[in-house]
Amino acid sequence: MTKNIYLLMLSALLISGCHELNISSYMILDNIENIQDREKKDRIYTFTDLRLFSKFWGAVFVNEDKMTYQTERKKLPVIMLFDWQGEPLAELKLNHFITMFDIDFRNGNLYALDIYTDVLYKYNISDILKKL
């Protein structure tokens, strides 16, 4: 029986200078052969959305296996924000399921959309943005 594999690596190509940035977070980094040995339905979805901003970037962290994510999501997502050196700045723990997000810096709001329910959520994050 194959052990649980959690690959939580996010790679982003930084357009300015064409540098590659690899971010690993939280769990066990495993090799690609172990991941490929798993059935697709059992593979872990990690990040689903990537947003780039002038001072930082962020991604929606899902951490669900593919089957669960597509049929009965159980874990609420977290929006993870990083500086351009890959250092974590904030984790925005949400109380709704979402698939994508964007930030209105002028008004200090986070907008988050769930494409499965077509519901748009609005969160005031102005206090968090002031600290970044």
N, C-alpha and C positions, 0 to 999 in steps of 0.2 A: 504494500500500500504506500502510495506517495505521500510524503508529509505535506502539510499546508505550505503553500508558497505565497509570499507577499512581496511583490515587486512594486515598490513605490518610488520609481525614478521618473523624473520629468526632465526632459531635455528641451532647451529652447535655443534657437539660433538668434543671436543678437545681431541685428542688421548693421548697427554702427560698429564697424570693425570686423564683422563676420566671425565672432567668437562663439564657441559652443559652451553652454553652461549646463552642468548636470546637477540636479538637486535630488538628494535621497532623503526621505523622511521616515521616521518612526520605526520601521519594522525591518525584517530580514531581507537583505538583498541576496537573491538567488541567481543561479545561472540560467541562460536562455533555454538550454535543453530541458531542464525540469519544468519550465513553463510550457514548452511545446508538447511535453508528454501529457499534459492535462487536457481533458476534453474542453472544447471552447466554452461550453456552458458553465464550467467550473473555474475558468480563469477570472482573475480579479480585475474589475474596472478600478482604476485609481483616479486619474484626473480626467474631467470631461470638458472643461472649458478653460481657455487661457485668455487673459486680458492684459494688455501692455499699457502702462501709463508713464508719464514723464519721469517720476521719481521712484516708481516701483512697479511690480507686476504681480498678478494674482491668478489663481487657478481654483476650480471647484474640485475638492477632494471627496470622492464617493466611497471607496473602499467596500464595494459589494461584488459578489461574483456576478457574472454576466446574466445568468438565469434569474437570479433574485432581482437584480437591477431592472430587468426588462419586464418582470411580471408582478412583483409585490414588494417593492423597495422597503427595506426595514431600517436602515441606518440613515439618519439625517445628515446631509452633506455639510461640509465645512469649507468656507472660502479661506484659502491660505494666501497671505500676502508676503512677498519677499522683496528685499532691496536688489539692486542690479548686481550685487556681488553674490547673491544667492542666500543671504542671511535672512532668517524668518523675522518678519515685522509684527504680524498679527494673525490670529485665527478667528474668523468670524463664524461662530456656531449659530446656525439658523434653526428656527422652529418649524420650518416647512421644507418639503422636498422641492428642490430646484435643479435645473440643468444648465443654466447660464446666468451671467450677471453683468452689470456695468455700474459705474459710479458717476454720479452727478456731483462734481467737485464744487460747483457754484453754490448749490443748495445743501450739500452735505448728505446726500441720500444715496443709498445703495438700492438699485433696482434688480430684482431677481425673478427670472421666468422659469416656469416648469412647462416644458413642451408637451408633457403627457396630459396635463390638465388644462393647459392654456391659461393658467393663473399667473398674474404679475403681482409680485410683492414689493412693497416699498419699506425700507428700513432707514431710520435716521442714524447715520454714523458720523455726524459732524465732530463729536468729541474724540472719536478714534482717529479721524483724519488729522485733527490738530496735533496729535501725538506722533504722527508718522514723519 
